[in-house]
Amino acid sequence: MEMIEVAMRRTRTSSGEEHRALVPVLVCLGMLVAIVSGLGAPLVPTIADVDGVSVSTAQWSLTVTMLMGAVATPAMGRLGDGPHRRKVILGGLATVLAGSLLAALPLGFGFLIAGRALQGVGMGLVPLAIATARDALPPDRARSALATLSLTTVAGVGLGYPITGLLTQYLGMYAGFWFALIAAGAALIAAALVLPEPPRRPAHPMDVPGAVLLTLGMTALLFALTEGESWGWASARLLILAAAAVLLLIGWVAHELRTPHPLVDVRLVRDRTVLIADLTTMVGGIGTYLLISLVTRYVETPRSTGYGFGSTVVVTGLVLVPFSAASLVSGRLVRLLARSNPLPRLLPLGCLLSLAAMLCFVFARGSMWGVCATMAVAGLGVGVNFAVTPALIVGAVPAHETGSAMSFNQVVKYIGYSAGSALSAVILQAHTAPGRTLPSNDGYHAAGLLGCAVWVVTALVGVALIRRGARNPLPVGPRRPAGAPVPGRRNDRNDSTSRSAEVQR
């Protein structure tokens, strides 16, 4: 790996060319992570058939990626906050490359799961890309880059499904993983050529006990969410596992508060701006995967049930394209609105758009046009939220904590994704008659109404917290060294002085 990096450094372009190419390369990294992380979802039935396992077992091809991402993201974020960020990013891409190769080879289900786990390490690259943009770009370009990078995780969800469906239908199950292999290789070369060295910051020892506690807690939590439908949500072993997950995560938080060099500085959540961003991100993750799970299952339901469209995996993937397109458009919308509105006030707008999408699903899902409109509005709402939250977090934390704070935000997002997927399964299962395999149409109605309630509560909480003192982020860029006083406020974490209005300009 070091030999490759040295060779790449010798062939680098001039600093001006690197500067222009940095944002496209970082965006490609984020899009690659989003597409690769979602590769398993449309393939679950195919994997079960090809490898001779049950559908619930095949579901681990998606769950293991999310689990590894939730565990690897804070560790990579902490390592990336020091002087080794470039090496961590390149190492993460190399791990994704190795995982893609392992998953692409027809070696059996065990090797496929191992490959998908290695691919999950790549989910920790997005916070590092955001930290790189903050340090390497001037303030005006950094603000735009932060919003775009956060949106890549949303847009990639909608792009990964149709790409996987097309490749699987015409080239077989392993074609999607070969595509990921090629994309990861290209991203590794581009990153080695363009990524700058990080600012000189001291390296801190790795919080191994914190990493172990987080790994065990997240494993128990995601395992409970994944297996709840098959075990029974009131079963004793599920309740014991859920209680163990809660205790482990509480122990992790207590440990992080005591250790001098925590894996994630959870004290940052005390800042109202960070709290609002993390809360909105988690609920946004729940709402996103709740709606996506409902839509994909509804569209593929045979017409003989009295609802649904009986669509193929390819058509189902294309239904999600408006979601990706609208989420990208929302980045431009946020930049326009931020000129005359403080960024925290845009979060309720994103919640209201997401509420409108849920209402559209509840009342207009009977037509394909209604479903497509639902996904477009959902893309706008989630896109607004995910475009605003990185800027809020980056402006609220010291520069040397950017990677760690964004990594915690990603972990919260993955928890939301898992909870949203599990929640849709619980509601639909509750509306499935004994002896039948498909739920009634009332199940989708009930799930949509629950999603509406979630977004209403989130919007109200966001408004309440904003009125109590959430602040606009400061301009971000490489000029403010770690630990330097922040212009416009005292160097006190609890100070609630208003942020600079420059971001609105």
C-alpha positions, -999 to 999 in steps of 0.1 A, spaced: 0 0 0 28 24 9 46 17 -24 14 25 -44 10 57 -24 46 68 -30 42 61 -67 10 81 -69 25 111 -51 53 112 -77 28 115 -105 5 140 -89 -7 170 -108 0 206 -97 -17 219 -66 -42 240 -86 -54 209 -105 -56 190 -73 -77 218 -58 -102 217 -87 -104 179 -88 -108 174 -50 -145 180 -48 -154 157 -77 -132 130 -62 -148 134 -28 -183 133 -43 -174 101 -62 -162 86 -29 -195 93 -12 -215 80 -42 -195 48 -43 -201 42 -6 -238 48 -10 -242 25 -40 -220 -3 -26 -238 -2 8 -271 -7 -9 -261 -35 -33 -274 -62 -11 -310 -50 -8 -324 -59 -42 -304 -91 -43 -317 -107 -11 -342 -130 -29 -316 -139 -56 -289 -146 -30 -313 -169 -11 -321 -188 -43 -285 -191 -56 -268 -200 -23 -297 -221 -9 -304 -202 23 -335 -187 37 -346 -151 29 -340 -140 65 -305 -155 64 -298 -138 30 -309 -105 46 -276 -105 64 -259 -96 31 -274 -61 38 -273 -61 76 -236 -71 79 -227 -41 58 -247 -17 79 -233 -33 111 -197 -30 99 -203 6 88 -217 16 122 -187 1 140 -160 12 116 -172 48 110 -164 63 145 -130 44 146 -121 58 111 -133 92 121 -111 93 152 -81 81 133 -88 106 105 -89 135 129 -51 131 133 -22 132 109 -32 99 92 -64 109 74 -51 103 39 -38 69 48 -71 60 65 -91 70 34 -69 51 11 -69 21 34 -107 22 36 -109 22 -2 -85 -7 -4 -107 -26 20 -138 -19 -1 -118 -31 -31 -109 -64 -14 -145 -69 -1 -159 -63 -36 -135 -90 -50 -145 -115 -23 -182 -109 -29 -179 -111 -67 -163 -145 -67 -188 -175 -66 -172 -190 -34 -204 -195 -14 -226 -176 10 -199 -173 38 -174 -156 15 -202 -133 2 -210 -122 38 -173 -116 45 -170 -95 14 -200 -75 23 -186 -69 57 -154 -55 42 -174 -33 19 -192 -19 50 -158 -4 61 -163 21 32 -193 36 50 -168 54 72 -153 74 43 -181 100 41 -172 118 74 -135 118 64 -144 133 30 -164 160 48 -135 167 72 -111 169 41 -134 194 24 -135 215 55 -97 217 59 -86 219 22 -112 242 6 -118 279 11 -149 288 31 -172 296 1 -164 263 -17 -164 243 15 -200 252 24 -213 240 -10 -191 209 -8 -204 199 26 -240 199 15 -232 180 -17 -212 153 1 -240 147 26 -265 144 -3 -244 117 -20 -255 92 7 -291 100 -1 -288 100 -39 -268 68 -39 -297 49 -23 -319 56 -52 -291 49 -78 -279 17 -63 -313 -1 -67 -317 4 -105 -281 -3 -112 -282 -35 -92 -315 -45 -108 -303 -40 -144 -269 -57 -138 -286 -87 -121 -313 -92 -146 -290 -92 -176 -256 -103 -163 -263 -124 -132 -261 -120 -94 -224 -113 -92 -223 -85 -118 -232 -58 -93 -202 -68 -71 -179 -67 -102 -192 -32 -109 -183 -23 -73 -148 -37 -78 -142 -16 -108 -156 15 -92 -136 10 -60 -104 6 -80 -110 38 -100 -118 57 -68 -86 44 -51 -64 56 -79 -82 90 -81 -80 95 -43 -43 86 -43 -36 113 -69 -58 141 -55 -61 138 -17 -41 164 1 -21 158 33 -42 167 64 -33 196 87 -6 190 113 -25 178 144 -14 156 172 -22 119 171 -41 104 200 -42 68 212 -71 47 199 -99 42 224 -100 4 222 -124 -2 251 -148 23 236 -146 6 202 -153 -28 218 -183 -15 237 -197 2 207 -191 -29 185 -209 -52 210 -238 -27 216 -244 -20 179 -242 -57 170 -268 -66 196 -290 -37 186 -289 -44 148 -292 -81 154 -324 -75 175 -338 -52 148 -330 -76 120 -342 -108 137 -372 -94 155 -397 -104 128 -385 -140 127 -380 -144 165 -412 -126 175 -410 -91 189 -422 -102 223 -399 -133 225 -377 -136 256 -344 -139 237 -352 -108 217 -360 -88 248 -329 -100 265 -308 -91 235 -324 -56 233 -318 -50 270 -281 -61 266 -278 -37 236 -292 -8 257 -269 -16 287 -238 -19 264 -245 14 247 -251 32 280 -218 17 293 -202 30 261 -215 65 267 -203 65 303 -169 53 292 -166 80 265 -174 107 291 -146 94 314 -117 87 289 -94 115 280 -93 105 243 -127 91 235 -136 73 203 -165 99 199 -167 130 221 -203 126 231 -201 159 250 -205 176 217 -242 165 217 -247 189 245 -245 217 220 -281 223 208 -270 227 172 -253 193 172 -283 178 191 -308 191 165 -286 178 136 -282 143 151 -319 141 161 -330 151 126 -305 127 110 -317 98 130 -354 104 123 -345 112 87 -329 77 85 -360 61 100 -383 80 76 -362 73 46 -359 35 50 -395 32 63 -408 48 31 -383 31 8 -391 -3 23 -429 4 20 -426 16 -16 -404 -12 -29 -425 -39 -13 -458 -22 -25 -446 -18 -61 -435 -54 -63 -468 -68 -48 -488 -88 -74 -519 -71 -86 -539 -102 -76 -539 -90 -40 -560 -60 -50 -532 -35 -47 -496 -31 -60 -482 -32 -95 -464 -66 -97 -433 -48 -110 -399 -63 -115 -368 -54 -96 -356 -32 -124 -389 -12 -125 -389 -10 -87 -354 5 -89 -364 30 -115 -392 42 -92 -365 53 -68 -347 75 -94 -369 105 -86 -358 102 -50 -321 106 -60 -328 133 -85 -348 154 -61 -323 150 -33 -296 165 -56 -319 194 -65 -324 200 -28 -288 210 -25 -293 240 -48 -325 248 -29 -307 249 4 -281 272 -10 -307 296 -22 -328 296 10 -297 300 32 -291 335 17 -320 349 36 -327 323 64 -305 309 92 -297 272 84 -313 258 115 -347 271 104 -345 250 72 -347 217 92 -384 221 99 -389 228 62 -372 194 54 -395 177 79 -426 193 64 -416 181 29 -410 146 43 -444 148 59 -459 157 25 -442 127 10 -458 104 36 -492 119 30 -488 114 -7 -480 78 -1 -510 73 22 -535 89 -3 -520 86 -38 -501 52 -39 -528 37 -61 -511 49 -92 -475 46 -104 -474 84 -109 -485 89 -73 -457 66 -61 -431 85 -82 -443 118 -69 -440 104 -34 -404 96 -39 -396 129 -55 -411 149 -26 -393 125 -2 -360 132 -19 -365 169 -15 -373 166 22 -346 142 32 -322 161 9 -328 194 27 -322 177 61 -291 159 50 -277 191 32 -281 213 63 -270 189 91 -233 186 81 -229 224 80 -245 227 114 -222 201 130 -191 214 113 -198 249 124 -205 238 160 -174 217 168 -137 225 168 -118 216 135 -99 188 151 -133 171 161 -149 173 127 -143 137 117 -154 123 151 -185 144 152 -195 136 116 -188 99 123 -212 99 153 -238 115 130 -233 87 105 -237 61 133 -270 77 143 -281 77 106 -274 39 103 -294 32 135 -322 52 119 -319 32 86 -321 -1 105 -350 10 127 -370 23 97 -366 -10 78 -375 -30 109 -405 -7 117 -420 -13 82 -417 -50 86 -433 -50 121 -463 -29 109 -469 -50 77 -465 -82 96 -492 -70 121 -516 -66 91 -509 -100 76 -536 -125 82 -527 -159 96 -517 -183 68 -511 -156 43 -477 -142 31 -487 -107 20 -502 -80 42 -534 -62 36 -535 -28 20 -545 -13 54 -510 -22 66 -494 3 42 -520 29 52 -511 24 89 -474 25 83 -478 58 63 -498 74 91 -471 64 116 -445 80 94 -465 112 93 -467 113 131 -429 108 133 -422 137 110 -447 160 128 -431 153 162 -396 159 147 -406 192 132 -420 204 165 -390 193 185 -367 210 159 -386 243 162 -385 242 200 -348 236 201 -341 263 175 -360 288 195 -339 280 225 -307 289 208 -295 268 179 -269 287 159 -259 292 124 -225 276 115 -195 296 110 -178 296 76 -156 265 73 -122 262 58 -86 257 66 -79 290 82 -90 282 118 -65 260 136 -76 234 162 -82 250 195 -82 286 182 -109 310 195 -139 311 172 -147 346 159 -179 360 172 -181 338 203 -162 331 235 -140 301 235 -166 283 258 -184 253 246 -216 263 265 -217 298 251 -248 305 231 -236 336 212 -250 338 177 -229 325 149 -216 347 121 -241 357 95 -216 352 67 -230 317 59 -262 334 47 -243 354 21 
